[in-house]
Structures are given as structure tokens and as C-alpha cells.
Amino acid sequence: AVVSTQSTGGQILAVLKALESESFCKNYMGRSEAFGSIPMEKFNLWGGSLSLGHPFGATGVRLTTMAANRLAHEDGQLALIAACAAGGHAVGHVLERYPSC
């Protein structure tokens, strides 16, 4: 599982690096310029359920709790939560933090 995770992570990093390359985007994607880099603050730097661990069947609660805590910590307004399961199932929702009374 660790080797599989590392190779998947390496592929993701390679794709992100390629999207920053003007040459790659011109030659293989038919674009006139590179896509550019994704700002690191847009990534989930706190880790997801798999990296932090969770009881089987508790992914939704785990992700929602983490998103709520992060919104409070970073004084955020909205969080996008997405999860997938075996067999092609997927769910996503938007969590909104309401102002304190």
C-alpha cells in the first residue's frame, strides 16, 4: 500500500509540474501557454482521512469535522468536501461557516 501511495503521489506531482511547463502545454495540450502552478494555500495541507486515519465508515464525519475546524482556525467561509468509495461511489458537499452570534 505504501509503494502504491508513493507512486500515485509521484504521478500527481509530475502532472502538476507538467502543467507549469509552457513546452508541455504547447506540444501536448494545444495551449498557447502553460496552465501555471496551483497556489499551495489551495491544497489541504492538514491531510485527508487516509493520511490521518479514521475508523471504517467514518470518512464523512472525519472530513466534515476537519473542514469545520479548519474554517474556524483560518476564519474561512466555505469548504468543499469530496470523498469516494469502492465501486465508483462519490459524494461531495459544501460546508458553510456561519458568523458567531
Backbone hydrogen bonds, N-H to C=O, Kabsch-Sander energy under -0.5 kcal/mol:
donor,donor_aa,acceptor,acceptor_aa,energy
5,T,1,A,-2.4
6,Q,2,V,-2.7
7,S,3,V,-2.5
8,T,4,S,-2.2
9,G,5,T,-2.6
10,G,6,Q,-2.2
11,Q,7,S,-2.1
12,I,8,T,-2.3
13,L,9,G,-2.3
14,A,10,G,-2.2
15,V,11,Q,-2.3
16,L,12,I,-2.5
17,K,13,L,-2.2
18,A,14,A,-2.3
19,L,15,V,-2.1
20,E,16,L,-0.6
20,E,17,K,-0.9
21,S,18,A,-1.4
22,E,20,E,-0.6
25,C,21,S,-2.2
26,K,22,E,-2.3
27,N,23,S,-2.7
28,Y,24,F,-2.7
29,M,24,F,-0.6
29,M,25,C,-0.9
30,G,26,K,-0.7
31,R,25,C,-2.3
35,F,19,L,-1.4
36,G,19,L,-1.9
42,K,39,P,-2.3
43,F,40,M,-1.3
45,L,43,F,-1.5
47,G,44,N,-1.2
52,L,48,G,-1.9
53,G,49,S,-2.1
58,A,55,P,-2.0
62,R,58,A,-2.5
63,L,59,T,-3.0
64,T,60,G,-2.4
65,T,61,V,-2.5
66,M,62,R,-2.0
67,A,63,L,-2.5
68,A,64,T,-2.5
69,N,65,T,-2.4
70,R,66,M,-2.4
71,L,67,A,-2.5
72,A,68,A,-2.0
73,H,69,N,-2.5
74,E,70,R,-2.7
75,D,71,L,-0.5
75,D,72,A,-0.6
76,G,71,L,-2.4
79,A,95,L,-2.0
81,I,79,A,-0.5
81,I,93,H,-3.0
83,A,91,V,-2.6
85,A,89,H,-2.4
88,G,85,A,-1.0
89,H,85,A,-0.6
89,H,86,A,-0.5
91,V,83,A,-2.5
93,H,81,I,-2.5
95,L,79,A,-2.9
95,L,93,H,-0.5
96,E,94,V,-0.5
97,R,77,Q,-2.8
98,Y,96,E,-0.6
